[in-house]
Amino acid sequence: MATDEIDAQDRPANFEANLARIEALSQRLLSALAHKRDVPLGLQGPGPDLITKAAAGYMAEAVANPARLIEQQVAFWADSLRNYSELQRLLGGGAAGAQAGDSVSREPAAPREGDRRPDPRFANPQWETNPYFRYLKEQYLLNARTMREAVRGIVGLDEKDRKRLRYFSEQIMNMLSPSNFLPTNPDALERALETEGQSLIDGLENLVRDLEANDGELLVTLADRSAFRVGGNLATTPGSVVYRNRLMELIQYAPTTDKVHQRPLIIFPPWINKFYILDLREENSLIKWIVDQGFTLFVVSWVNPDASLADVGMDDYVREGYLEAIEHARRICGVSRVNVVGYCIAGTTLALSLALMKKRRQRVVESATFLTTLTDFTDQGEVGVFLDDDFMDAIEREVKARGILDSFYMSRTFSFLRSNDLIYRPAIRSYMMGEAPPAFDLLYWNGDGTNLPARMSIEYLRGLCRDNLFARGRFPLLGEELSLGDVDVPLCAIACETDHIAAWGASHDGIRQMGSADKTFILSQSGHVAGIVNPPGRRKYGHYTNPEIISDHRCWRARATFHEGSWWPRWGDWLKKRSGRKIAARPPGDAAHPPLCAAPGTYVLMGAKD
C-alpha cells in the first residue's frame, strides 16, 4: 500500500483524536481563566495621572503650534497612502523594489540607543516578498515611528514622566507587532500548514499549561522544567551547609586544592533570585572557578519567604544574613577578617552592612567586591518607571494584604523590561508554533523565582530605590544613619555594559562616592547576568579597565582600556593580594559547625509557592 494511502487512512483517526484534545484543552482553558488570580488594577499599568499629563501636554502643543501637528498628520497619511499604493502595485504584479514603498520607515518598532541590528521579528523572507506581509510590517513600523515622534514632542513633562510615557508607549508598540498574531505571522502560518494544524493544537496545550501553572495569568515558560534538577545537573559543586537560621543557609564548599588562601571569601547573592546562577554547570560556574583558584568559599543561600516572614526588614537581612554569615565564617576558619562579595541587591545591602560596621568600629572585612550593584539611585535605570507612587502604593497595599511580594510580580516586571525577548518571542514559539521550551539552564533559573518579605520590599523600593536615602547619607538601619561615604574598605566593582537593571554608569557613580581609598572598577561587556557569568574559557565577552575613578563615568569609559576575555582572572589576581598566605586546605565546618546537609542545601529547593 502506498505511503500517501496509509496517511489518508490515518487522518480520520488523527482528526478525531485532535478534536477530543481540543475539547479537553478548551475545558481546562475555561477552568484556568475562571480561577484567575486577582491582580490589583494599580499593578497592571501606570495611574491616570500620567495619562492626564500626557494628554494635557499634547493638547497644549496642538493649541500653541497647530502647524506642527498638522505637518505630522499630513506626513503620516501621505506615508500610509504610499504604503497602500505599493501594496496595490505588488498585488497587480509589480516587483518589490526600490519604489514607493521605500519611502516608508524601516526603523525597528522599539530600537534601543545605538542598536541597529536587524529586527528578528521580521526575519522571515515573506515580510519582504509577500505583498500582504510587507504591507503589514511597513504600516506597523510607520505607526510605531509616528507614535514615538508624538511622545517625543509632548511639552510640559518632566524627564521622569517623559521616560515613563516613552516606556509604556513602547510596550504598547511591542504588543501590537503583527508578528504577535496568528493571521499575520508567516512563520506560524507556514508551521500550521506543514503540520496540518498540529502545531496549533500543541500550542494550545502549551498555553493552557502556562495558565494553569500561574493561576490563570500568562507567564510564558521559558525553559524545559523537566530537563534540570537543582542539586542534580545544576548547582553541583561539592560542599556542605554549615550554618542555618530562618533567613539563610551558609554553604562552605569543599576545597579542590591542597593549599588555600588563609582569608576566606563569602558571596552574598541577591534574594530576588536564587544563588545557583553562580553555579549552573561545571563549565560556567563562578563558584567552582573560585574554589579551583585556592580560595575557601562560603555562599549564602537565602530562604524563599512566605507570609510568616512578613515583618522581616532590611535590618534583619543585615543582622541575620550578613553579620551572622561573616561571624560564623570567621569562627570556622579561625581568622579575624574575611573578604566579601555582593551581587545586585545583595551588593547594595553589603554596602549598608559595611557602612554599619564602620559606624560600630568593627573591622572584620578585608575587602569587598560589588557585582552589578547600585548604591546611588539617582539614575534608577529602566526599573525606575515602576517606582512612582501609582505603582508603589499598589505594591504596598498588596504586600500588606499578603505578607509577601509574590515572585509573580517580580518575574513579570523584569520580563517586560525585555518584552520582545522574554514575552512575545517565546510566546510565539510556544503558542503559535507549538514548540516545546528549550533545555536552557539560564532560562530555567530565570523562571525559578522567589518571594520578598512585605516590610523589606517596601523599605528597599521606597527608602533605597525611590528616595535614595543611602546616597543622601540618611538611610536608617539598626540605630544608625548610613551613607555611602562610610564604606571605606578596599573594593572592586564589576558593572556590565548593557545592564538594563543596574546601569553601569549609575554603578560607577555610587562606587565613586564611597569612602575607600583603594578602588578598582571593571566594566564587562554584555548584560546583568551574561556579563557576570562569563567564564575564561569562552572568550565571548571582554572587559574595560581604567585605574582612575573619575567624576564622570563617560570620561572613565572614554579613557578605559579594552581587554579580550573574562574579567574573572583579573579579579582573581586582585583578590589573591588581599587573601593572605597559603595554608592547608580546610574541609567544610568544624566541631561547632558540623555539616547539616550537602550543598546546595534545602532553602534553594523551596519553590515560590512553598
CORFEN-V952502 format. One record per residue. N is the residue number from 1. RES is the residue in three letters. SS is DSSP state (~ for helix, > for strand, _ for the rest). NEAR is the number of other ideal C-beta (glycine too) atoms within 10 Angstrom. Layout:
n = [N;N]
res = [RES;RES]
ss = [SS;SS]
near = [NEAR;NEAR]
This chain:
n = [1;2;3;4;5;6;7;8;9;10;11;12;13;14;15;16;17;18;19;20;21;22;23;24;25;26;27;28;29;30;31;32;33;34;35;36;37;38;39;40;41;42;43;44;45;46;47;48;49;50;51;52;53;54;55;56;57;58;59;60;61;62;63;64;65;66;67;68;69;70;71;72;73;74;75;76;77;78;79;80;81;82;83;84;85;86;87;88;89;90;91;92;93;94;95;96;97;98;99;100;101;102;103;104;105;106;107;108;109;110;111;112;113;114;115;116;117;118;119;120;121;122;123;124;125;126;127;128;129;130;131;132;133;134;135;136;137;138;139;140;141;142;143;144;145;146;147;148;149;150;151;152;153;154;155;156;157;158;159;160;161;162;163;164;165;166;167;168;169;170;171;172;173;174;175;176;177;178;179;180;181;182;183;184;185;186;187;188;189;190;191;192;193;194;195;196;197;198;199;200;201;202;203;204;205;206;207;208;209;210;211;212;213;214;215;216;217;218;219;220;221;222;223;224;225;226;227;228;229;230;231;232;233;234;235;236;237;238;239;240;241;242;243;244;245;246;247;248;249;250;251;252;253;254;255;256;257;258;259;260;261;262;263;264;265;266;267;268;269;270;271;272;273;274;275;276;277;278;279;280;281;282;283;284;285;286;287;288;289;290;291;292;293;294;295;296;297;298;299;300;301;302;303;304;305;306;307;308;309;310;311;312;313;314;315;316;317;318;319;320;321;322;323;324;325;326;327;328;329;330;331;332;333;334;335;336;337;338;339;340;341;342;343;344;345;346;347;348;349;350;351;352;353;354;355;356;357;358;359;360;361;362;363;364;365;366;367;368;369;370;371;372;373;374;375;376;377;378;379;380;381;382;383;384;385;386;387;388;389;390;391;392;393;394;395;396;397;398;399;400;401;402;403;404;405;406;407;408;409;410;411;412;413;414;415;416;417;418;419;420;421;422;423;424;425;426;427;428;429;430;431;432;433;434;435;436;437;438;439;440;441;442;443;444;445;446;447;448;449;450;451;452;453;454;455;456;457;458;459;460;461;462;463;464;465;466;467;468;469;470;471;472;473;474;475;476;477;478;479;480;481;482;483;484;485;486;487;488;489;490;491;492;493;494;495;496;497;498;499;500;501;502;503;504;505;506;507;508;509;510;511;512;513;514;515;516;517;518;519;520;521;522;523;524;525;526;527;528;529;530;531;532;533;534;535;536;537;538;539;540;541;542;543;544;545;546;547;548;549;550;551;552;553;554;555;556;557;558;559;560;561;562;563;564;565;566;567;568;569;570;571;572;573;574;575;576;577;578;579;580;581;582;583;584;585;586;587;588;589;590;591;592;593;594;595;596;597;598;599;600;601;602;603;604;605;606;607;608;609;610]
res = [MET;ALA;THR;ASP;GLU;ILE;ASP;ALA;GLN;ASP;ARG;PRO;ALA;ASN;PHE;GLU;ALA;ASN;LEU;ALA;ARG;ILE;GLU;ALA;LEU;SER;GLN;ARG;LEU;LEU;SER;ALA;LEU;ALA;HIS;LYS;ARG;ASP;VAL;PRO;LEU;GLY;LEU;GLN;GLY;PRO;GLY;PRO;ASP;LEU;ILE;THR;LYS;ALA;ALA;ALA;GLY;TYR;MET;ALA;GLU;ALA;VAL;ALA;ASN;PRO;ALA;ARG;LEU;ILE;GLU;GLN;GLN;VAL;ALA;PHE;TRP;ALA;ASP;SER;LEU;ARG;ASN;TYR;SER;GLU;LEU;GLN;ARG;LEU;LEU;GLY;GLY;GLY;ALA;ALA;GLY;ALA;GLN;ALA;GLY;ASP;SER;VAL;SER;ARG;GLU;PRO;ALA;ALA;PRO;ARG;GLU;GLY;ASP;ARG;ARG;PRO;ASP;PRO;ARG;PHE;ALA;ASN;PRO;GLN;TRP;GLU;THR;ASN;PRO;TYR;PHE;ARG;TYR;LEU;LYS;GLU;GLN;TYR;LEU;LEU;ASN;ALA;ARG;THR;MET;ARG;GLU;ALA;VAL;ARG;GLY;ILE;VAL;GLY;LEU;ASP;GLU;LYS;ASP;ARG;LYS;ARG;LEU;ARG;TYR;PHE;SER;GLU;GLN;ILE;MET;ASN;MET;LEU;SER;PRO;SER;ASN;PHE;LEU;PRO;THR;ASN;PRO;ASP;ALA;LEU;GLU;ARG;ALA;LEU;GLU;THR;GLU;GLY;GLN;SER;LEU;ILE;ASP;GLY;LEU;GLU;ASN;LEU;VAL;ARG;ASP;LEU;GLU;ALA;ASN;ASP;GLY;GLU;LEU;LEU;VAL;THR;LEU;ALA;ASP;ARG;SER;ALA;PHE;ARG;VAL;GLY;GLY;ASN;LEU;ALA;THR;THR;PRO;GLY;SER;VAL;VAL;TYR;ARG;ASN;ARG;LEU;MET;GLU;LEU;ILE;GLN;TYR;ALA;PRO;THR;THR;ASP;LYS;VAL;HIS;GLN;ARG;PRO;LEU;ILE;ILE;PHE;PRO;PRO;TRP;ILE;ASN;LYS;PHE;TYR;ILE;LEU;ASP;LEU;ARG;GLU;GLU;ASN;SER;LEU;ILE;LYS;TRP;ILE;VAL;ASP;GLN;GLY;PHE;THR;LEU;PHE;VAL;VAL;SER;TRP;VAL;ASN;PRO;ASP;ALA;SER;LEU;ALA;ASP;VAL;GLY;MET;ASP;ASP;TYR;VAL;ARG;GLU;GLY;TYR;LEU;GLU;ALA;ILE;GLU;HIS;ALA;ARG;ARG;ILE;CYS;GLY;VAL;SER;ARG;VAL;ASN;VAL;VAL;GLY;TYR;CYS;ILE;ALA;GLY;THR;THR;LEU;ALA;LEU;SER;LEU;ALA;LEU;MET;LYS;LYS;ARG;ARG;GLN;ARG;VAL;VAL;GLU;SER;ALA;THR;PHE;LEU;THR;THR;LEU;THR;ASP;PHE;THR;ASP;GLN;GLY;GLU;VAL;GLY;VAL;PHE;LEU;ASP;ASP;ASP;PHE;MET;ASP;ALA;ILE;GLU;ARG;GLU;VAL;LYS;ALA;ARG;GLY;ILE;LEU;ASP;SER;PHE;TYR;MET;SER;ARG;THR;PHE;SER;PHE;LEU;ARG;SER;ASN;ASP;LEU;ILE;TYR;ARG;PRO;ALA;ILE;ARG;SER;TYR;MET;MET;GLY;GLU;ALA;PRO;PRO;ALA;PHE;ASP;LEU;LEU;TYR;TRP;ASN;GLY;ASP;GLY;THR;ASN;LEU;PRO;ALA;ARG;MET;SER;ILE;GLU;TYR;LEU;ARG;GLY;LEU;CYS;ARG;ASP;ASN;LEU;PHE;ALA;ARG;GLY;ARG;PHE;PRO;LEU;LEU;GLY;GLU;GLU;LEU;SER;LEU;GLY;ASP;VAL;ASP;VAL;PRO;LEU;CYS;ALA;ILE;ALA;CYS;GLU;THR;ASP;HIS;ILE;ALA;ALA;TRP;GLY;ALA;SER;HIS;ASP;GLY;ILE;ARG;GLN;MET;GLY;SER;ALA;ASP;LYS;THR;PHE;ILE;LEU;SER;GLN;SER;GLY;HIS;VAL;ALA;GLY;ILE;VAL;ASN;PRO;PRO;GLY;ARG;ARG;LYS;TYR;GLY;HIS;TYR;THR;ASN;PRO;GLU;ILE;ILE;SER;ASP;HIS;ARG;CYS;TRP;ARG;ALA;ARG;ALA;THR;PHE;HIS;GLU;GLY;SER;TRP;TRP;PRO;ARG;TRP;GLY;ASP;TRP;LEU;LYS;LYS;ARG;SER;GLY;ARG;LYS;ILE;ALA;ALA;ARG;PRO;PRO;GLY;ASP;ALA;ALA;HIS;PRO;PRO;LEU;CYS;ALA;ALA;PRO;GLY;THR;TYR;VAL;LEU;MET;GLY;ALA;LYS;ASP]
ss = [_;_;~;~;~;~;~;~;~;~;~;~;~;~;~;~;~;~;~;~;~;~;~;~;~;~;~;~;~;~;~;~;~;~;_;_;_;_;_;_;~;~;~;_;_;_;_;~;~;~;~;~;~;~;~;~;~;~;~;~;~;~;~;~;_;~;~;~;~;~;~;~;~;~;~;~;~;~;~;~;~;~;~;~;~;~;~;~;~;~;~;_;_;_;_;_;_;_;_;~;~;~;~;_;_;_;_;_;_;_;_;_;_;_;_;_;_;_;_;~;~;~;_;_;_;~;~;~;~;_;~;~;~;~;~;~;~;~;~;~;~;~;~;~;~;~;~;~;~;~;~;~;_;_;_;_;_;_;~;~;~;~;~;~;~;~;~;~;~;~;~;~;~;~;~;_;_;~;~;~;_;~;~;~;_;~;~;~;~;~;~;~;~;~;_;_;_;~;~;~;~;~;~;~;~;~;~;~;~;~;~;~;~;_;_;_;_;_;_;_;_;_;>;_;~;~;~;_;_;>;_;_;_;>;_;_;_;_;>;>;>;>;>;>;_;_;_;>;>;>;>;>;>;_;_;_;_;_;>;>;>;_;_;_;>;>;>;>;_;_;_;_;_;_;~;~;~;~;_;_;_;~;~;~;_;~;~;~;~;~;~;~;_;_;_;_;>;>;>;>;>;>;_;_;_;_;~;~;~;_;_;_;_;~;~;~;~;~;~;~;~;~;~;~;~;~;~;~;~;~;~;~;~;_;_;_;_;>;>;>;>;>;>;_;~;~;~;~;~;~;~;~;~;~;~;~;~;~;~;~;_;_;_;_;>;>;>;>;>;>;>;_;_;_;_;_;_;_;_;_;~;~;~;~;~;~;_;_;~;~;~;~;~;~;~;~;~;~;~;~;~;~;_;>;>;_;~;~;~;~;~;~;~;~;~;~;_;_;~;~;~;~;~;~;~;~;~;~;~;~;~;~;_;_;_;_;_;>;_;_;~;~;~;~;~;~;_;_;_;_;_;>;>;~;~;~;~;~;~;~;~;~;~;~;~;~;_;_;_;_;_;_;_;_;>;>;>;_;_;>;>;>;_;~;~;~;_;_;_;>;>;>;>;>;>;>;_;_;_;_;_;_;_;~;~;~;~;~;~;~;~;~;~;_;_;_;_;_;>;>;>;>;>;>;_;_;_;_;_;_;_;_;_;_;_;_;_;_;_;_;_;_;>;>;>;_;_;_;_;_;_;_;~;~;~;~;~;~;_;_;>;>;>;_;_;_;_;~;~;~;~;~;~;~;~;~;_;_;_;_;_;>;>;>;_;_;_;_;_;>;_;_;>;_;_;_;>;>;_;_;_;_;~;~;~;_;_;_;_;_]
near = [6;7;7;8;9;10;11;10;10;10;11;9;9;13;12;10;11;15;11;10;14;16;10;12;16;12;11;17;18;11;13;21;11;8;11;13;10;7;17;13;9;18;17;10;13;19;15;10;12;18;13;10;18;22;12;14;19;18;12;13;17;12;9;10;13;10;7;12;17;11;11;14;12;10;13;17;10;11;20;16;11;18;22;14;13;23;19;12;17;20;11;8;6;14;8;15;11;7;14;18;22;12;14;20;15;13;14;19;23;18;14;11;4;6;10;9;8;8;20;12;23;24;10;19;10;17;20;13;13;16;18;14;21;21;20;23;26;26;17;19;22;21;17;23;19;17;17;18;12;17;19;10;14;20;11;13;19;8;7;13;19;17;15;22;21;16;17;18;17;20;17;10;19;19;12;14;23;19;26;19;13;13;9;16;24;19;17;24;18;14;21;20;10;10;14;14;16;14;21;21;19;19;23;18;19;22;20;21;15;19;20;14;14;18;16;17;14;14;19;21;19;22;20;14;14;9;15;20;13;19;15;8;14;22;29;20;24;13;25;20;23;23;22;17;13;11;21;25;24;26;32;28;22;17;21;14;13;9;12;23;20;16;23;25;25;24;24;29;25;21;26;22;23;25;27;26;25;24;30;22;16;12;10;18;22;25;25;21;23;23;23;14;20;18;22;26;25;26;30;24;25;23;23;23;23;16;13;11;20;16;11;22;18;24;17;17;25;21;16;15;24;25;18;17;25;23;14;21;26;17;13;22;19;11;16;10;18;22;24;29;26;27;28;25;25;28;28;24;25;28;26;27;29;25;27;22;21;20;16;12;6;14;12;16;22;19;23;25;25;29;29;26;26;30;28;20;24;11;15;19;21;17;18;17;23;23;20;17;13;18;21;17;13;19;22;18;13;19;24;12;11;14;19;25;24;21;20;19;23;18;22;20;15;19;18;17;18;14;16;20;12;20;21;17;17;20;20;22;20;22;23;23;20;21;16;13;21;14;14;14;19;15;18;23;25;18;18;24;21;24;28;24;28;25;19;25;24;19;19;21;21;16;18;22;20;17;15;17;20;27;20;14;14;13;24;13;22;16;9;15;15;24;20;22;14;20;27;16;22;18;24;24;25;27;29;28;17;16;26;15;18;28;23;24;16;21;28;22;21;26;25;18;17;25;16;18;9;11;16;20;25;20;26;25;18;18;18;21;19;16;24;24;22;25;18;13;11;12;11;12;20;17;26;20;15;17;10;10;17;13;8;12;22;10;12;21;15;9;12;17;9;10;14;8;17;26;25;20;13;18;20;18;10;17;21;15;9;19;23;16;8;14;14;8;15;17;10;22;19;15;6;10;18;10;16;16;13;14;26;25;23;14;20;23;16;18;10;17;11;9]
